[in-house]
Amino acid sequence: MTDGSARALDRAASRWQRHPHLADALTTLSWVVLTAVPMFAAESADPAIAARPVGPWGFGLGLVVVAIVATTMMLFRRRNPVLLFLVAVTLPLVLLPFSLDVGAFAVAYAVFAIAVYDRVSRAWIAGAIAYAVTLVLSAVHLLTGFGFTPVNRSGSRLDTALTWAAFDLLLLLVALLWGQNAGNRRRYVAALVERARILEHERDQEAQLAALAERSRIARDVHDIVSHSLSVIVRLADGTRAVFDADPDRAREAVGQIGGVARSSLDEMRRVLGVLERPNGQESARSGTGLEDLPRLAEVYRGIGLPVRLDLDLGRAERDDPRESAAVDAQGIPAGLQMTVFRVVQESLTNALRHAEAPTQVRVEVRVTADEIHAEVRDDGATPVAQEGARPGHGAPAERGRTSVPGPVAAPARVGRGLLGMRERAALYGGTLDAGPSGARGWAVRLALPRSGS
């Protein structure tokens, strides 16, 4: 078969698939023609080959059987081909006393329909049952002469039995093989369509998961920026109001710091939202949230009175300018890992600023090795005893060293968004984050990230 003829058959098949009821009607009409025309022509046949006269009752009953089988074929050929097979096998048996065999083509059509619209194994079972019935009827005709119309003028029972057995076998094999081929192709196309539907569904799910992950990432960044900037601005504003009359110069300096923090936060917010407009959705390599920006971050918190001590070890030899050396050595670390460390340190300092009571030192240690990045932020401020018995925003237990008092035990505090965000950031790069009490008083946040997490 050439490619042109194959394409023509595909186009014809697609047209029939678009009009299934028309295809069923034409199929039923073809069977009626193949069955009814020989039945009407039997009356004018040579009397020498007629086993017995058909008569008006035979013709009338034959028309009823043909109508029932045709209706069943029209209605159930696709939906329930097994029912069509049962009708086609059993109902024409009532016409055998009149020597009208109208079931051969009906059974073949039913077997074909089972192979196409049901299962191939059932089609072969149905074909075997139909041929067993044919063999039984051939044996009965051979022994008694009952049933089939003789096929030659001599009326030989053996020739008639062998002819009908061979004809039904050939007809059933053609129906089975043709139906198996058409059914396998139909099931193959249905499997491809189902696979495409599953892949489309998985693609939509992946897109939804990616959107949720991006939304969570933006929520973490916005929380970090807003929490950090507002905490610093509130502390600077309170300090400005306290020294406004006594020391105007310091007040003006604090107001300038408020403006600087606000502008820096606006720049970070634009960067976070600008990621949505980039085709690849990636962070820029230089975003102001790298390891080389940690000294600047520590300086901001020291400027508002938090005693921050930064120990930054990038695994390098000492150079004249620490800031320059940090920037050079940080170039080999992916921007995502640097931003994760920066955000965790920023959130930890913000929490220490908001919740630590009179800390004498907030120590920030960042150490980079060949395999991992370690960061630890530890303060020695006392934890205020809140109403729920925990440091707000940290999910910590009540202050250590406090004696137990009668009454119900306070419920643990809800873990804040900041701590959840830090843990999500660490998990995103395959790292771990631990946060909890440090010694008799204070709080510690420890981050460990594999450098291969990029």
C-alpha positions as CSV (number, residue, x, y, z in Angstrom):
1,M,0.0,0.0,0.0
2,T,1.4,3.4,-1.0
3,D,1.6,6.4,1.2
4,G,-1.1,8.1,-0.8
5,S,-3.6,5.2,-0.5
6,A,-2.8,5.0,3.2
7,R,-3.6,8.7,3.7
8,A,-6.8,8.3,1.7
9,L,-7.9,5.4,3.9
10,D,-7.1,7.5,7.0
11,R,-9.2,10.4,5.7
12,A,-12.1,8.0,4.9
13,A,-11.8,6.5,8.4
14,S,-11.8,9.9,10.1
15,R,-15.0,10.9,8.1
16,W,-16.8,7.7,9.3
17,Q,-15.7,8.3,12.9
18,R,-17.2,11.8,12.7
19,H,-20.6,10.3,11.7
20,P,-20.9,7.0,13.7
21,H,-24.7,6.7,13.3
22,L,-24.4,6.9,9.6
23,A,-21.8,4.2,9.6
24,D,-24.0,2.0,11.7
25,A,-26.9,2.6,9.4
26,L,-24.9,1.7,6.3
27,T,-23.4,-1.4,8.0
28,T,-26.9,-2.6,9.0
29,L,-28.2,-1.9,5.4
30,S,-25.4,-3.9,3.9
31,W,-26.2,-6.9,6.1
32,V,-29.9,-6.7,5.2
33,V,-29.1,-6.7,1.5
34,L,-26.7,-9.7,1.9
35,T,-29.4,-11.6,3.9
36,A,-32.8,-10.6,2.5
37,V,-32.0,-10.7,-1.2
38,P,-31.0,-14.5,-1.2
39,M,-34.0,-15.2,1.1
40,F,-36.4,-13.7,-1.5
41,A,-34.6,-15.4,-4.4
42,A,-34.9,-18.8,-2.8
43,E,-38.6,-19.2,-3.9
44,S,-37.7,-18.9,-7.6
45,A,-34.9,-21.4,-7.3
46,D,-34.9,-24.8,-9.0
47,P,-37.3,-27.1,-7.0
48,A,-34.7,-29.8,-7.3
49,I,-32.4,-28.1,-4.9
50,A,-35.0,-27.0,-2.4
51,A,-35.1,-29.3,0.7
52,R,-38.6,-28.1,1.6
53,P,-40.8,-25.2,0.5
54,V,-40.4,-21.9,2.4
55,G,-44.0,-20.8,2.2
56,P,-45.5,-17.5,3.3
57,W,-45.0,-18.3,7.0
58,G,-41.3,-18.9,6.4
59,F,-40.9,-15.6,4.6
60,G,-42.9,-13.7,7.2
61,L,-41.0,-15.1,10.1
62,G,-37.7,-14.5,8.2
63,L,-38.6,-10.8,7.8
64,V,-39.4,-10.5,11.5
65,V,-36.0,-12.1,12.4
66,V,-34.2,-9.9,10.0
67,A,-35.9,-6.8,11.4
68,I,-35.0,-7.8,15.0
69,V,-31.4,-8.5,14.2
70,A,-31.1,-5.4,12.1
71,T,-32.5,-3.2,14.9
72,T,-30.2,-4.8,17.4
73,M,-27.2,-4.3,15.1
74,M,-28.2,-0.6,14.7
75,L,-28.6,0.1,18.4
76,F,-26.0,-2.1,20.1
77,R,-23.2,-2.7,17.6
78,R,-21.0,-0.2,19.5
79,R,-22.5,-0.1,23.0
80,N,-23.0,-3.8,23.6
81,P,-21.7,-6.0,20.8
82,V,-21.9,-9.2,23.0
83,L,-25.7,-8.7,23.1
84,L,-25.7,-8.4,19.3
85,F,-23.8,-11.7,19.1
86,L,-26.2,-13.6,21.3
87,V,-29.2,-12.4,19.2
88,A,-27.4,-13.2,15.9
89,V,-26.5,-16.7,17.1
90,T,-29.8,-17.8,18.7
91,L,-32.6,-16.0,16.8
92,P,-31.9,-17.2,13.3
93,L,-32.1,-20.8,14.5
94,V,-35.9,-20.6,14.4
95,L,-35.7,-20.3,10.6
96,L,-33.8,-23.5,10.1
97,P,-37.0,-25.6,9.5
98,F,-37.6,-23.4,6.5
99,S,-34.0,-23.8,5.3
100,L,-33.4,-20.0,5.7
101,D,-29.9,-19.4,7.0
102,V,-29.9,-15.6,7.9
103,G,-27.4,-15.8,10.7
104,A,-24.1,-16.3,9.0
105,F,-23.4,-12.7,8.1
106,A,-25.1,-11.4,11.3
107,V,-22.7,-13.5,13.4
108,A,-19.7,-12.3,11.4
109,Y,-20.8,-8.7,11.9
110,A,-21.2,-9.3,15.6
111,V,-17.8,-10.9,16.0
112,F,-16.3,-8.0,14.1
113,A,-18.0,-5.5,16.5
114,I,-16.8,-7.4,19.6
115,A,-13.2,-7.3,18.3
116,V,-13.4,-3.5,17.5
117,Y,-15.5,-2.2,20.4
118,D,-14.9,-4.7,23.2
119,R,-11.9,-7.1,23.6
120,V,-10.1,-9.3,21.1
121,S,-10.1,-12.2,23.4
122,R,-13.9,-12.1,23.7
123,A,-14.2,-11.9,19.9
124,W,-12.2,-15.1,19.5
125,I,-14.3,-16.8,22.1
126,A,-17.4,-15.7,20.3
127,G,-16.0,-16.8,17.0
128,A,-15.3,-20.3,18.5
129,I,-18.8,-20.5,19.9
130,A,-20.4,-19.5,16.6
131,Y,-18.3,-22.0,14.6
132,A,-19.1,-24.7,17.1
133,V,-22.8,-24.0,16.5
134,T,-22.1,-24.3,12.7
135,L,-20.4,-27.6,13.2
136,V,-23.3,-29.0,15.2
137,L,-25.8,-27.9,12.6
138,S,-23.6,-29.4,9.8
139,A,-23.5,-32.7,11.7
140,V,-27.3,-32.6,12.2
141,H,-27.8,-31.9,8.5
142,L,-25.4,-34.7,7.5
143,L,-27.3,-37.2,9.7
144,T,-30.9,-36.1,9.2
145,G,-31.0,-33.7,6.3
146,F,-32.5,-31.0,8.6
147,G,-31.4,-27.4,8.3
148,F,-29.3,-26.1,5.5
149,T,-30.4,-25.7,2.0
150,P,-28.7,-28.1,-0.5
151,V,-26.0,-26.4,-2.5
152,N,-26.1,-28.5,-5.6
153,R,-28.7,-30.3,-7.7
154,S,-27.9,-33.7,-6.4
155,G,-28.8,-32.6,-2.8
156,S,-25.8,-34.3,-1.3
157,R,-25.8,-33.8,2.5
158,L,-22.0,-34.2,2.7
159,D,-21.4,-31.5,0.1
160,T,-23.9,-29.2,1.8
161,A,-22.4,-29.7,5.3
162,L,-18.8,-29.3,4.2
163,T,-19.7,-26.2,2.1
164,W,-21.5,-24.4,5.0
165,A,-18.7,-25.4,7.4
166,A,-16.0,-24.0,5.1
167,F,-18.0,-20.9,4.3
168,D,-18.7,-20.0,7.9
169,L,-15.1,-20.7,8.9
170,L,-13.8,-18.4,6.2
171,L,-16.4,-15.7,7.0
172,L,-15.5,-15.8,10.8
173,L,-11.8,-15.7,10.2
174,V,-12.1,-12.6,7.9
175,A,-14.3,-10.9,10.5
176,L,-12.0,-11.8,13.4
177,L,-8.7,-10.7,11.7
178,W,-10.2,-7.6,10.2
179,G,-11.9,-6.6,13.5
180,Q,-8.7,-7.3,15.5
181,N,-6.7,-5.0,13.2
182,A,-9.3,-2.3,13.4
183,G,-9.8,-2.7,17.1
184,N,-6.1,-2.6,17.9
185,R,-5.7,0.6,15.9
186,R,-8.7,2.1,17.6
187,R,-7.4,1.2,21.1
188,Y,-3.9,2.5,20.1
189,V,-5.4,5.8,19.2
190,A,-7.5,5.9,22.3
191,A,-4.4,5.2,24.4
192,L,-2.5,8.0,22.7
193,V,-5.4,10.4,23.4
194,E,-5.5,9.3,27.0
195,R,-1.8,9.7,27.4
196,A,-2.0,13.1,25.9
197,R,-4.8,14.0,28.4
198,I,-2.7,12.7,31.3
199,L,0.4,14.6,30.1
200,E,-1.7,17.8,29.8
201,H,-3.1,17.3,33.3
202,E,0.4,16.7,34.7
203,R,1.6,19.8,32.8
204,D,-1.2,21.9,34.4
205,Q,-0.4,20.5,37.8
206,E,3.3,21.3,37.4
207,A,2.4,24.8,36.3
208,Q,0.2,25.2,39.4
209,L,3.0,23.8,41.7
210,A,5.4,26.2,40.0
211,A,3.1,29.1,40.6
212,L,2.6,28.1,44.2
213,A,6.3,27.8,44.7
214,E,6.9,31.2,43.1
215,R,4.1,32.7,45.2
216,S,5.7,31.3,48.4
217,R,9.1,32.6,47.3
218,I,7.8,36.1,46.7
219,A,5.9,36.0,50.0
220,R,9.1,35.1,51.9
221,D,11.1,37.9,50.2
222,V,8.3,40.4,50.8
223,H,8.1,39.4,54.4
224,D,11.8,39.7,54.9
225,I,12.0,43.1,53.3
226,V,9.0,44.5,55.0
227,S,9.8,43.0,58.4
228,H,13.4,44.2,58.3
229,S,12.8,47.7,57.0
230,L,9.8,48.5,59.2
231,S,11.6,47.2,62.3
232,V,14.6,49.3,61.6
233,I,12.5,52.4,60.7
234,V,10.4,52.0,63.8
235,R,13.5,51.8,66.0
236,L,15.1,54.8,64.3
237,A,11.9,56.8,64.6
238,D,11.6,56.1,68.3
239,G,15.2,57.1,68.8
240,T,14.7,60.3,66.8
241,R,11.7,61.3,68.9
242,A,13.7,60.6,72.1
243,V,16.7,62.8,71.1
244,F,14.9,65.4,68.9
245,D,15.1,68.2,71.4
246,A,18.2,67.2,73.3
247,D,20.4,66.4,70.3
248,P,19.1,67.7,67.0
249,D,22.3,66.6,65.1
250,R,21.7,62.9,66.1
251,A,18.0,63.3,65.3
252,R,18.9,64.5,61.8
253,E,21.3,61.7,61.3
254,A,18.7,59.2,62.4
255,V,16.2,60.7,59.9
256,G,18.8,60.3,57.2
257,Q,19.2,56.6,58.2
258,I,15.4,56.2,58.0
259,G,15.5,57.5,54.4
260,G,18.4,55.2,53.5
261,V,16.7,52.1,54.9
262,A,13.4,53.0,53.1
263,R,15.2,53.5,49.7
264,S,17.1,50.3,50.1
265,S,13.9,48.4,50.9
266,L,12.1,49.9,47.9
267,D,15.0,48.8,45.6
268,E,14.8,45.3,47.0
269,M,11.0,45.3,46.5
270,R,11.4,46.3,42.9
271,R,14.0,43.6,42.4
272,V,11.7,40.9,43.9
273,L,8.7,42.0,41.8
274,G,11.0,42.4,38.7
275,V,11.8,38.7,38.7
276,L,8.2,38.1,37.5
277,E,9.0,40.1,34.3
278,R,12.2,38.3,33.4
279,P,11.7,35.4,30.9
280,N,13.6,32.9,32.9
281,G,12.4,34.1,36.3
282,Q,16.0,34.0,37.8
283,E,17.5,36.3,40.3
284,S,20.1,38.7,39.0
285,A,23.7,37.8,39.9
286,R,24.1,41.1,41.8
287,S,21.0,41.8,43.9
288,G,22.4,43.5,47.1
289,T,21.7,40.3,49.1
290,G,25.0,38.5,48.8
291,L,27.6,37.6,51.3
292,E,29.6,40.7,50.5
293,D,26.5,42.7,51.7
294,L,26.6,41.3,55.2
295,P,29.0,44.0,56.6
296,R,26.6,46.6,55.3
297,L,23.7,44.8,57.0
298,A,25.5,44.5,60.3
299,E,26.4,48.2,60.1
300,V,22.7,49.2,59.7
301,Y,21.8,47.3,62.8
302,R,24.7,48.6,64.8
303,G,23.6,52.1,63.8
304,I,20.2,51.6,65.6
305,G,21.8,50.3,68.8
306,L,21.9,46.5,68.3
307,P,25.4,45.3,69.3
308,V,26.1,43.2,66.3
309,R,29.5,41.5,65.8
310,L,30.1,39.9,62.4
311,D,32.6,37.2,61.8
312,L,32.7,36.5,58.1
313,D,35.0,33.6,57.0
314,L,34.9,32.8,53.3
315,G,37.8,30.4,53.5
316,R,40.3,32.9,52.0
317,A,43.7,34.4,52.9
318,E,43.6,37.8,54.6
319,R,43.7,40.8,52.3
320,D,44.1,44.5,52.9
321,D,40.5,45.4,52.2
322,P,38.0,43.0,53.9
323,R,35.0,44.2,51.8
324,E,36.9,43.8,48.5
325,S,38.1,40.3,49.5
326,A,34.7,39.2,50.5
327,A,33.2,40.4,47.2
328,V,36.0,38.5,45.3
329,D,35.6,35.3,47.2
330,A,31.8,35.3,47.0
331,Q,31.9,35.2,43.3
332,G,32.3,31.5,43.3
333,I,29.1,31.0,45.4
334,P,25.8,30.9,43.5
335,A,23.6,33.9,44.0
336,G,20.7,31.8,45.4
337,L,22.8,30.4,48.2
338,Q,24.2,33.8,49.0
339,M,20.7,35.3,49.2
340,T,19.5,32.5,51.4
341,V,22.3,33.2,53.9
342,F,21.7,36.9,53.7
343,R,17.9,36.6,54.3
344,V,18.4,34.2,57.3
345,V,20.9,36.6,58.9
346,Q,18.6,39.5,58.2
347,E,15.5,37.8,59.6
348,S,17.5,36.7,62.7
349,L,18.8,40.2,63.4
350,T,15.3,41.6,62.9
351,N,13.9,39.1,65.4
352,A,16.7,39.9,67.9
353,L,16.0,43.6,67.5
354,R,12.3,43.1,68.1
355,H,12.3,40.4,70.8
356,A,15.6,40.2,72.6
357,E,15.6,42.1,75.9
358,A,18.7,44.2,76.5
359,P,21.2,42.0,74.6
360,T,24.9,42.8,75.2
361,Q,26.0,41.1,72.0
362,V,24.5,39.6,68.9
363,R,27.1,37.5,67.2
364,V,26.8,36.6,63.5
365,E,29.2,33.9,62.3
366,V,29.3,33.0,58.6
367,R,31.8,30.3,57.5
368,V,32.2,29.0,54.0
369,T,34.0,25.7,53.4
370,A,34.6,23.6,50.3
371,D,31.4,21.6,50.9
372,E,29.1,23.7,53.1
373,I,28.1,27.1,54.1
374,H,27.4,27.6,57.9
375,A,25.7,30.6,59.4
376,E,24.9,31.2,63.1
377,V,23.2,34.2,64.7
378,R,23.2,34.1,68.5
379,D,22.1,36.8,71.0
380,D,22.2,36.9,74.8
381,G,19.1,38.9,75.3
382,A,16.5,37.6,77.8
383,T,13.2,36.3,76.4
384,P,10.3,38.3,77.6
385,V,7.6,36.2,79.1
386,A,4.6,36.7,76.8
387,Q,1.1,35.8,77.6
388,E,1.4,32.6,75.7
389,G,4.7,31.7,77.4
390,A,7.0,32.1,74.4
391,R,9.2,34.6,72.6
392,P,6.9,36.1,70.0
393,G,7.7,35.2,66.5
394,H,10.2,32.5,67.4
395,G,8.0,29.7,68.9
396,A,10.4,29.5,71.9
397,P,9.5,28.2,75.3
398,A,9.2,30.5,78.3
399,E,12.3,32.2,79.8
400,R,14.7,29.7,81.3
401,G,15.4,29.7,84.9
402,R,11.9,30.8,85.8
403,T,10.4,28.8,88.6
404,S,7.2,27.1,88.0
405,V,4.0,28.7,89.2
406,P,0.7,27.2,90.0
407,G,-2.0,27.3,87.4
408,P,-2.4,25.9,83.9
409,V,0.6,25.6,81.6
410,A,0.6,28.2,78.9
411,A,0.1,26.9,75.4
412,P,3.1,27.0,73.1
413,A,3.3,30.0,70.8
414,R,2.5,29.8,67.1
415,V,5.6,29.5,64.9
416,G,6.0,32.8,63.1
417,R,6.1,33.4,59.4
418,G,9.7,34.4,59.7
419,L,10.9,31.1,61.1
420,L,8.8,29.2,58.5
421,G,10.3,31.3,55.7
422,M,13.8,30.6,56.9
423,R,13.2,26.9,57.0
424,E,11.6,26.9,53.6
425,R,14.7,28.7,52.2
426,A,17.0,26.2,53.7
427,A,15.0,23.2,52.5
428,L,14.9,24.7,49.0
429,Y,18.7,24.2,48.7
430,G,18.9,21.0,50.6
431,G,20.0,22.6,53.9
432,T,18.8,22.6,57.5
433,L,17.9,25.3,59.9
434,D,17.6,25.0,63.7
435,A,16.3,27.8,65.9
436,G,16.0,27.6,69.7
437,P,17.2,28.8,73.1
438,S,20.9,29.3,73.6
439,G,22.2,28.7,77.1
440,A,20.6,30.2,80.1
441,R,19.3,33.1,78.1
442,G,19.2,34.2,74.5
443,W,18.4,32.7,71.2
444,A,20.4,31.0,68.4
445,V,19.6,30.3,64.7
446,R,21.9,27.9,62.9
447,L,21.9,27.4,59.2
448,A,23.8,24.7,57.2
449,L,23.7,24.7,53.4
450,P,25.5,22.3,51.0
451,R,27.3,24.2,48.2
452,S,26.1,21.6,45.8
453,G,22.5,22.7,46.6
454,S,22.7,25.2,43.8
